[in-house]
Amino acid sequence: MNIYVGNLAPEVTEAELTDAFKAFGQVKTAEVKRELFSGASKGFGFVEMPGKQHSLDAIAGLNGKDFHGRPLRVNEA
């Protein structure tokens, strides 16, 4: 399942996203969307998890959770 992760702090990396979601199951990919030329974070990204139940657990567990000083917005993409 593909999961949208919004309200990311500018310094958040793909590795940190992977670590946060690994607590709920296997993570296939994690990507922070970035500006094409500057490379600056756009403040959102996507995480793909192969198991539907693990994905739903991650959405429930991480939506609204403080991450780098900001509450995450996490839902199905």
Beta strands, then each sheet from edge to edge (+ up, - down):
strand 1: 2-6
strand 2: 29-34
strand 3: 41-48
strand 4: 66-67
strand 5: 70-71
strand 6: 73-76
sheet 1: 2+ 3- 1+ 6-
sheet 2: 4+ 5-
end
